[in-house]
Amino acid sequence: MDPVTLGELLAGLMFFGIIGFLLLGFPVAFSLAGVSLGFGALGWSLGVFDPSNYGSLPNRYIGFMTNEVLVAVPLFIFMGVMLERSRIAEQLLLTMGKLFGNLRGGLGISVILVGAMLAASTGVVGATVVTMGLISLPAMLRAGYDPKIATGVICASGTLGQIIPPSTVLIFMGDMLSGINSQVQMAKGNFAPVPVSVGDLFAGAILPGLLLVGLYLAYTIFKAIVDPQAMPATPVSAEERATLGRDVMVALVPPLLLIMAVLGSILGGIATPTEAASVGAVGAMILAALRWRLSFAILQQTVVSTATITSMVFVILLGASVFSVVFRLMGGDNLVHEFLSNLPGGTMAAVAVVMGIMFLLGFILDTFEIIFIVIPITAPVLLALDVDPVWLGVLVGVNLQTSFLTPPFGFALFYLRGVAPADLPTSAIYKGIIPFVILQIIAIAILFAFPGIVTWLPRLIAG
């Protein structure tokens, strides 16, 4: 067998070997790095891989760690955790529940709207799902809601933080696509390509995020009409109605101001994502202080939680860097290029296949794991086929939102199971997310058919 074919074969086997180790329960970062090193040693012994290529890894990883754009990641995580500690979600849920309580399905509608608000102000899926599970789930069950509908609404709404800016997934996606697009365009002879920024992806994700919210609301209202017993109204008392206006203002104004400060400054070109994230972190502390929730103990908890989440993401990134080097230099990128370029149906078929692979990987992998593995392999090929990088990034973001909902490893399901009543069967949670996964697939199909939903706002902002 000639060395090129042998290298491509080893690269393909390495990909499936990593999936196998992950299914066995090994940690993701160590599976990525360990299997890649093992196949690198095998490739060295067979003469298809040069281990001196590992010398590029330190500089590459230091580049990630010192990237100014990626500094926004821990800042946004800090903002989200601090807002969760300030009980802004709790106040929003209670107030919106009163506002829509007189309607059939009103609690479900309030959970979706609060999920969208929290996504735009925190972006931390775990904290959102847990908070809504602790506050809204008992209220919905007491009101007589079908457990499947109650759990499905909470899990789906909690994952909106993955696509509605400021999303940490979009930050990594924007940084990766920016570098890949520059390399692809220069290889095609375009030495002055239009840059792709995190702000472009944030702008592109706004309408798709609202599309998802609209689909969730439409399904909830439809369900309340056709099956009113599953989503009964929860009448509000006269005393609660008397203070409802003031409660709505107190609950809504602070997060809206924070959203305007963070997203408005990015989209308006006033601040970079990193600068806006620092404003958001300070704003979250101010909101916590206004609620008398800012103390040394809470600040310490927030910092530790931020460091833990950030470290987890960057350790996975280190393992993914090892995988990317071995896979690419053994010829795996050529294998992927030939496969996607020769698909019947052309460019759109190639995009559809990549989306399908990512959707299936979402059943067994986390969002960050998928983008660190799949994007470096497939994005160069798709961008070389003239796919719009902003459209691709947002489409991937919507697709990977389902990874939080699909069993057996959907993290939103785990978060809710941890705070749900013991007598609530796990099967109800799994069945409850099925309609919302279908809605997300419908959203992907809509974005696939109408790319302008993603690209219109970034182009408008860019003039």
Salt bridges, closest charged atoms under 4 A:
GLU84 OE1 - ARG85 NH1 2.47
GLU90 OE1 - ARG87 NE 3.94
ASP146 OD1 - LYS148 NZ 3.45
ASP247 OD2 - LYS98 NZ 3.79
ASP247 OD1 - ARG246 NH2 3.49
ASP386 OD1 - LYS188 NZ 2.50
ASP388 OD2 - ARG459 NH2 3.56
